[in-house]
Amino acid sequence: MESLLDNTVRMIAWEVTRSCNLNCAHCRAASNCGPYAGELSTDKCLNLVDEIATVSSPVIILTGGEPLLRPDIFEIATYGTNKGLRMVMATNGTLVTPAVAGKMKESGIKRVSISIDGKDAHSHDIFRQQKGAFAGAMTGIEVLKNSGIEFQINTTITTNNLNQIKNILKLAKDIGAAAHHIFLLVPTGRGKDLAGQAITAADYEETLKWFYRESLKCEIQLKATCAPHYFRIMHQSKSKEVEPRKKPTGHFQEMTRGCLGGITFCFISHVGQVQPCGYLELDCGNIKKKSFASIWEKSEVFRNLRDYSKYSGKCGRCEFIKVCGGCRARAYEATGDYLSEEPLCLYEPKGR
């Protein structure tokens, strides 16, 4: 077996509800206003926090849907904080009021991510399929700033906004974001209808090269998500540097790798299903029936993802397998095999 030495869970995205007040075109969960049957009760949520805390102390991303639609969200956040977990939240920002921000702060939420997918209201609102979504998000951001809560901007890249990405990064810096995270579209949920808007492998490569160059001089944190090639590009670029550049404060990519699903990261759905990530809907076990610890340690899918000798195609013979790994969700959508090669990769391996 060829795997990482440390498979400690370091981050969990927890879909506390699938209900949402928006109807975004790219939504992984194809969320709507709900309600959705089978969502975890408050008691079950608190028990899950207890179970997670016995395994490690990961960052918990409270996400959805729209997590602020869950009435007990701050009870859950407070409980996690008191257990010593770093609690953060992913929201569309439209429901953030001064009162909500106050509860965020009281419950110990350390950072809030808000998605901005266009440089202005027109482009963002088309993507979000809701007029006023951009204005609502910007109002929410201003409230967070006034409340002293750190926030980051998340952007999903498609052919429709690829030419705006530089402007969106500038916007993130101008409004005082702590970080800008870009996400490469994975065609799941409603995102399948946007498959034609997925950028090409060549554009993918050039975008990640640009993002790496920006990370070396940018004053805020930059991170590429669902874009594991970034880490191959980072290592290739560093090896070509005659003199290593001084690493700016915001550059923290050495702390992580490409695809983390099932290795140091997992996703928990609104009904308790544990998956490698939100885009790879493989049932690795349900916390209603098994403990989180047993799922994390014994799931066959997770064990396979940690064993690089099982990867096939270009990924299986690539010398960058440990820093990249390829997007397992895109591989699964393209071939039905989550261990097959990443379909949006131009690189030809030299062999391990």
N, C-alpha and C positions, 0 to 999 in steps of 0.2 A: 504494500500500500504506500502511495506517495501522497502525503497530505500535509496540511499546515501543522505545526507543532502545537499551536494553541487554538482550540475550537471553542473558546469561551464566548458565550453570547454577550455581545457588547452593545447591541442596539435592537430594539423591537418596535416595529410599527404596529400599533394596535387600533384596529377599526372599531371604535367603541360603539358606533352606530353607522348604518348605511344611509339613513335619512339625510337629505340635503335640501337646502333652499334654492340651489341653482341646478342647472341642467347642462353641464359643460360637455362640449363636443367630444373631448378626449377621455372622458371619465372611465377609469379602470373598472369601477363598480357599476357603471350605468345607473348611478343613484338618482332617486327622485325624492319627493317629500315623504314617502313612506305612509304608514309605519311598516316595519319589517318584522315578520314573525321570528321567534327564536332568539332574539337578542339577549345577551347575558343580563341577569338581574344584578342589582347593586351588590348583594352579598357574594354572588359568584365572581364579580369583578374584583372585589376586595380579596377574596380567596386566591384569585389568580395572581394578584400582586404579591401575596404571601409566598406563593409557589415560586414565582420568578426570583424573589429576593433570596430564596434558599439556594438558587443555582449560581447567581452572580449579581452584579449591580449595574445592569445595562441602562443606557438612555432609553426612556420610554416615550415614543412619539404617539401622542393621542391624536388620532386622525379619524377620518370618516370616508364617505359622507361628510357631514359637517358636525364635528364633535360638540360644538356649542349648542346643538339641538338636544343633547342628552341632558335631562334635568339634574342628574347627579354627577355631572362631569367634574365639578370642583371637589366633591367629596372623594372621588377616585384620585384626583390629582393630589389632594392633601394627604391621603393615605399613602400614596407612593412616595411623596416627599418625606414623610415621617419614617418610611422604611429605608431611607437613604438612597433612593433612586433619583436620577436626574430626569425630571418630568418636563417635556416640551410639548408643543401643540402645533398641528397643521390645520389652518383654517382659511376660508376664502376671504375673511376679513370684514365681510359685510355686516356681521352681527356684533362686532366689537364696539361697545359703548364704554364710557367712563366707568360705569358700574361693573361691567363685565371685566374690564381691565383690572379694576380693583380686586375682584375675586381671583383673577389669574395670579396677581401678585401675592395675595394672601395664601393661596394654595401652593405656592412655591414653583410655579411654572417659570422656567429659566429663559426660554426662548420661544418665540412664535414665528412660524413660517407662513407667509402669505404668497399666493401664486399671482404673478403678473406675467401675462403671455402676449402682451402687445405694448408698444411704446406710448400708446395713447388710448383714450376711451373708445374710439371707434374700433380699433383693431382688437383690443382686449375684450370688449363686449360681444363682438362677433364670435370669438372663440368660446366665450363663456355662455353664449346664447341667452344673454340677459342684459337688457339695457340698464345702465346704471351700475353694473358690476364693478367697473373700474373706479368710479367715484366712490362707491361703497368701500372698496378695498383701500383706497387712498385715505379715506376718512378714518377707517380702522387703524391704519398705520400711524396716522397723526395722533390718535388716542394712545396707542402703545408708546409712542415717543414721549408724549406728555406724562405718561405714567411711569416712565423709566424702565420699560420692559424691552429687552433686546429682541430684534426681529431680523429675519432674513427674507430674501426674495427667491422664490422658486419659479423657473420658467421651463415649460415644455416646448421643445423646438420641433417645428414642422416646416414644410416648404412655405407656408403662409407667413411665418414670422422670422424665417432664417435671416432675411435681410434687415431685420430690426434688432438682432441680438446685441449689437454694439450699443444701440440706443437704449435698450433695456438695461444693460449693464451700467451705462452712464446714469440712468434714472435711479437704479439701486444705490449707487454711490451718492447721488445728489440728495436723496431723501434720508440718508443716514443709516442704511441697512448694515448689519454686521457681516453679512455674507450674501453671495449670489450663487445659487445652485442651479445648474442647468440639467434638464432631464431630456434624454432622447426618447422619442415616442416609441412605446411598445404597443403593438396592435392588439389590445385585449379590451373587453367591455365595449363601450361605444367607440373606443379608439380603433376598433376593427373597421368602422366606417370611414376612418381617416387613413387607411392603409395607403391610399394614393397620395397622401400628403407627407408620408415618411420621406425624409431626405435620402439622397443616394449615398452609397458607400463612400464615394469620392468627396461629397460635401461633408459627410460625417467626419472623415479624416481631416479635412482642412479646418473644419469648425473646432475640432479638438486641439489641433496644433495652435490655432489662434488663441484658444482658451488657455492653453499652457503658457504661451508667451505672455498673456495678460496676467497670469497668476504670479509671474516673477516680479512684476512691478506694481501690482494692484494693492491698494491700501486696505482692502477688505478681503475676507476669506472667499476663495472661489473653489467650487467643488462640482465635479461632473458625476451625475448619478444615472444609472441605466446606460452608462457609456464606458464599459470597462477598458476599451481600447486606449482611453486616456492615459492609463498607467503604463501601457506599453510605449506610447508616444513620449511620456515623461522620461522613462528610462533610456529610450533611444536618444532623446535630446540631450540628456545629461551626459551620456557617454561621448557626445561629440564636442562638448564644451572643453576648450583648451584650459581655461581657468574657471573653476566652479564659481558661479555667481553667488553673491550673498543672498541668503534666503530671507525674503521679507516676512514680517510678522504674520501676515494673513495667509501664508503658504503652508498648508498642513497636510499635503497629500501623502507624505511619507508615512503618516500614521495609519494608512488604510491601503486597500487594494481595489481591484475591479469589482467583479461580481461577488457579493458577500453572502448571497442567499444560501442559507443552510450551513454557513461556515462560522460567521460571527454575527449574523443578522437573521431574523425571521419576521414573519407577518402573522398576526392573529386576526381572524375575520370577526365580523359582528356576531356570528353564531358560535364562535370558539374554535373554528378550524385553524390549525397551525399549518403554514405554508412557507416555502423558501423565501418568497416575496409576494407582494400584492398582485404582481402580474403573472406569476407562475402558480396557477390554481391546482396544485397537487396536494391531496389530502395526506398530511403527514401524521395526523392524529387530532383528536378533538379534546379540548381541556374539560369538556363536560364528562368525558369518559376516562381520561388518563391524566396523570399529573404532567405539568409542563416539563419537569425534569426528565421523565421517562421518554417523552416525545423528543426532546432536544437531543438526548443521548442515544436513543435506540431507533429512531426513524430510519428506515431503509433508504429513503430518498436523501435524507441529510447525510447519511454515511456514504452514499454514492457520490454526492457532491463534494465531499471532503477527500475523495480518492481520485487523484488526477489520472491514474492509470486507466480509469474507466471512460475518460473523455475520448471522443472519436473525431475523425476528420482532421482538419487543420488544427483545431484546438488541442487535440490529443497529441500532436507531435510538435507543438509550438514551444519554443524556449521561454516564452513569456507567460506560460500557463499560470504560474504562481502569482504574478502581479496583475494579470488580466482576467483570465478564466472565461472570457466571452459572456455575452448575455444569455443566460440559460432560458429565460422566458422567450426571447426572440427565436432561439434555437427550437424550442418546443412548438411555438406557433408555426414555424416554417416546416418542421419535419415530423412532429409528434414525438420526438425523442429529446428530452431535456439535457442529455449528455452529448448531443451532436454538435457540430461546429457552428459558431456564430455566423449567421447569414450576411451580416453587414460588416465584413472585414476584408480589406484589400491586401492585408499583409500576408506574404508567403513565408512560412516558417523555415528556419534554417535547420531545425531539428534540435531535440533536447539531448 
